Amino acid sequence: MNWLRHSFGSLGAHVGGRDNNFNLIRFLAATAVLFSHSYALSIGNPNAEPLRASLGVTLGQIAVDVFFMTSGFLVTASLIARKEVLTFAIARCLRIYPGLIVAIVLTTLVVGWNFTTLAPREFFSSTDTWRYVIKNSTMITGEAHMLPGAFETTPWRHLVNASLWTLPYELGMYCTLGVLWIVLSALRSNRQLRWVVLCIAVTGLSAQLALHDSLSSNALRLTALFFVGSSLYTFRDAIPMSGAIFLALSAALLVSALDARWFNAVYLLSMPYLVLFLAYIPGGAVRRFNDFGDCSYGMYIYAWPVQQISAALLPKIEPLPMFAVSFVVTLALAFVSWRLVEKPALSLKGRAPRPSPSLTGAG
């Protein structure tokens, strides 16, 4: 823990390559989503999740925030490294769609044969079934959560994979970033990219702080956090990696947890720095987690249907037993998905130049 007492140069000095803790951070975030959903899917009451009563947020919400902030950071790095929107778009599609499509097809087959009140022939001939498959496999017009007759007796009825609601937002952020790149490339001013992204981040975050209880809070929050991550990558050379700053922000976050009225603001302002510090500074044995692969996406897309199946097979299961059972099954599916689907798909991207650690290289 000596790293907490030192300075480590700028964030930009640590960017580049794959020797970091992002896989572990995303894995923990996916596990937090699974834990959070265990309350809603086992007893039908999402408000029973421990943090909701005390802080007004859940571990699942925090995990989604982490996903979007880190996505903004890493996806911006990918776009700047490639400097070409088409290859960037292909890379994003290869990351999202192969694993998603396999999960949608597999889930539909398992539910269709085992967890619907309809006969298999009726289930597979239903337009609602094919709407679920096609809509969720493309995400162009949003997601579909229900299959006909599915999970009629579980505490959280009908919903087959509600976790997919974040993917249209994620894809929307990719498109927005790509459009900004095209516009600013046409203007031949990469310096403007930094300022536009920063303005979007600040505006989005400010709007979220003012309107976090509104109906549009998800869009505001996730957009803000994605572009906060994007801005942090853009200005990486100006951001110090300091153990003192990390400790100060951690202390502020812990103190704010005593009053839910302050926690959300302090959390949103401190979380991005804390996550990026943990992504790059702690080293040693923790980096061996990368040998396991990146199972976070597989966990995210399989967890909800696995938990619904657990609720169907084990009526009246409590939240913690559901978490334990579904974690093991989901992790196994995610590992297979990574090894047999996602990793081979990502190998088709070809080799892109690594992001430069210098601010001038970001142009």
N, C-alpha and C positions, 0 to 999 in steps of 0.2 A: 504493500500500500504506500510505498515511498513516493509513488508518482503523484500523490495528492499534495505534496509539498513543493512541487517544482513547476516551472514553466516549460512548455514544449514547442516554442515557436508558434507559427501561425497554423491555422487549420489547413491552409494550402500546402504546407510542407508535408502533410500526412496523406494527402489525396493522391490516388493513383495505385493501381494494382488491386489485388484481392485479399491482401493480408490485413484484415480488419475484423471487427466483431459484428458486422451487420447481419450475418446469418443468424447468430445467436440472438441478437435483439429482435429480429423479426420472428424467430421461433418462439421466444418468450411472449411476444405480442399475440401471436396466434393462439398460444396456450391460454393467455388471459381472456381472449374472446370465448374460447371453449368453456373456461371456468364460469365466466359471466352468464353465458347462455344456459348453463346447467340449472340455474335457478328457474328461469322462465320455462324451460322445456320439461323439467321434472315435476314442478308444482303449479305451473301455469301463472306464476306471478313474478314478472320481471322486477318489481319493486322490492322483492326480498333480497336482491343482491346486496351484500354487506356495505359497499361504499355508497350506494345510492342514498340511503337514509342519512348518512353523516355528511357527505360531500356533494350530493346532488348529481354525481356522475357514477358510472360503473367502470370496472376494470376493462370491460369490452369497449366502452367509448374511448378510454385513454389509449387502448391498444390500436384502435382505428386511427386516432390522431397520430400516433407514432408511425403507423404504416404510411399515411399520407405525407407527413413531413419528410420521412426518409425517402419516400418515392420521389418527391419534388427535388430533393438533393441529388439522388443518384440518376434520375432520368434526365435532369438538366446536364449532368456530367456526360451522360451518354450522347445527348444531342450535340453538345459542344465538341466532343471528341470526334464524332462522325462528320459534323459540319454539313450534313445533307439530310433533308427531311425524309426522302424516300427510304433510305437505309435505316434511319431512325424508326420510321413507321413499321417497317418489316421486322425489326428487332423487337419492338413492343408487341406486335401481333404474335410473334413466335413465343414470347414470354407468357402472354395471357391465354391464347386460344387453344393450343393443343391440350394442355392439362384440363382446361375448362370443359371442352367438348367431350373428352373421355369421361369426366366426372358426371356430366349431364346425362350422357347415354347410359352409363353404368347405373346411376341413381334411378333413372326411369325404368330400366329393366328390372332392378331389384324391387322397387316399389310396385311396379306393374304386376309382378308375379306373386308378391307376398304381402303387401301392406295397403291394399285398396279393397274396398267393398265390391268393386266391379269384377266381373269375370274377365280373364285376360283378353279375350277377343274384343269385348266391349271397351276395355281400357285402351288397348292399342289402336282401336279404330276411332277413338274420340278425337275430335278436333282440338280439345283442350290439352290432350297429351302432346300432340304435335306442336301446338302453340308453345307449350312449355319448353320443348326440345329446341325448336327453331329460334325462339326469342332469346333464350338463355345462351344459346350457342353463338349468337351474333352480337347481342347487347346493343344493337343499333337503335332500337326503340324502347330501351329499358329492359327490365327483367320481369319474369313471371315466377310466382312463388308456389303455386298450387298445381297438383295433379288430380284428376277426377277420382273422387272416392278415397283419397289417400289419408291415412292417419286420422280416421274418424273418431278414435277413442283416446288419443293422447291428450294430456293436459293442454298443450298448445296445438289445437286441431288444424289440420289441413296443410299447414305450411311445410313444404318439402325442403326448401333451402333458402331461408330468408336472409342469410348472410350475403347473398349475391347483390344486395341493394347497393353496395359500395362500388361495384365494378363500373356501372355507367358513369359515376362521378370520376373514377380513375381514368377511364378512357376519354372523358371530356377534358380532363386536365392535360392529357397527352396532346389532344387536338389543339387546345388553346396554346400550349407551348410551341407546337409546330407552326401554327398560324403566326404567332409573334415572331418566330425565327424568319419565316418567309417575308413578312412585312419589313422587318428591320434589315434583312439582307438586301432587299430591294432598295432600301434607303442607304445602303452601304455604310452603316454606322453601327458597329458592334457596341460602342460605348453606350448607345441609347438602350440596348438590350438590358444592360445592368440597371439603368434607372427605371425603365418601364416595369421590369420584374419587381424591383424594390417597391415601386409605387403600388403595384397590384397587391403585394404582400401586406404593406402597411395599411392600405385601404381596406382590404379584406379582413385583416385582423381587428382593425378598429371597429368595423361594422359588426363583427362577431361579438366583441366585448359589449357593444351597445345593444345588440339585438339577439343575444344568445337564447332568449326564451321565446322567440318568434317561430312561426311555422317553417320559415326558411332557414332555420339555424344550421341544419346539416350542410346545405350548400355553401353557406357563408363560412362555416367552420372549416370544412374540408378544403375549400378553395384557398382560404387564408393559409392553412398549414402547408398545403402543397407548395404555394408560392413563397412562403417563409423558407422552406427547404431549398427552393430554387434560388432565392436571393442569397442564402448563406453559402451556397456553392459559388455563385457569381462573385461574391465579395470575400471569398475564402482567405485570400492573402492578408486581409485586414482584420481577421478574427483571431485573437490570441487563444491558444490552448493552455489554460492555466489551472493548476490544481486549486489555487486560492479562489478563483472565480467559481469553479465547480462546487467547492465546499460552501461558498456564500449563497449560491443559488439553491443548493440542496437544503441549507438551513432555512432560507426564506420559504421554500416550499413546505417544509415540515411545520413551520410556525403557522403558515396560512391554513393548514389543514385543521387548525383549531376552530376556524370560522369559515363555513361554506361560502359566505358572501365574498370573501377575499380569495378563496382557493382558486376559483376558475381563472381569474385574471393573472395571478401569480404563476399558476401552472402553465397557462398558454404562453407567457413571456419567458419562462425558464426552461420548459421541457425541450425545445429544439437544441439549445446549447448542451444541456445535460446528456441528451441522447447521442449527439455527435462526439462529445468528449468520450463517452463510454465506448463509442464505436471505434475510435482510433487510438486512445491512449493506453488502456490496460492491455498488456501483452502476456507473453509466456504461455502457460498451459491452457488458458482460456481460448487461445487461437486454434487449438486442436479441434474445437467444435466444427471448424470448417471442413474437416475430413469427412464429416457425416453427410455433408451436402446441404442444400437449401430446401428444407421440407415445409417452410412456412406457408407457401401458397397452397400446397396440397392440403395442409391442415385446415386452412381457411375455407377451402371449397368443399371439403368432405365432412367437416365437424358437425354442422347442423343436421344433415340427413342421418349421420351415424347416431347422434343424440336422439333424434326422433325414433329411430329404430330401437334404440335402447329403451325409450319410454314405452314403445309398443310391446316389446318382449318382456319387459320387467315392470309391470304396473306398480304404481306407488313408490317407485324408486326415489330416494332422496337426492338432493343436489350433489353432495360430495361423492356418494357411490356412483352417480351418473358421470361425474367428472372423471373419476378413476377409470371406469370401464370404457367410456367413449374416448378418453385420451389414448389409451393403448391401441384401440382399433383404428382411430383416426391417424395416429402416428405411423402405424404399419401401412395404411393406404397411402399416406403422403410420401413415405419412403419409396414405395413401389412406383408411385406417380413420378417422383423426381428421377429415379433411375431409368425407368422404361419409357417415359413420355416427355417430361419437361427438359431434362438434360440433353437427350438426343435432339429435341427440337431446337434448343438453344445452340447446338453445335452447327446448325445450318446458317447461323448469322454470319459466319466468317469472322475474320479478325479485323477489329476496328482499332485505330490508334488509341492508346491510353490517354485519359485526360491529363493535360499539362498541369503541374502544380503552380504555375505562375499565372498571374492575372492577365498578363498580356497574351498568354497562350489561350485564354478563354475566348479571345476574340476570333 
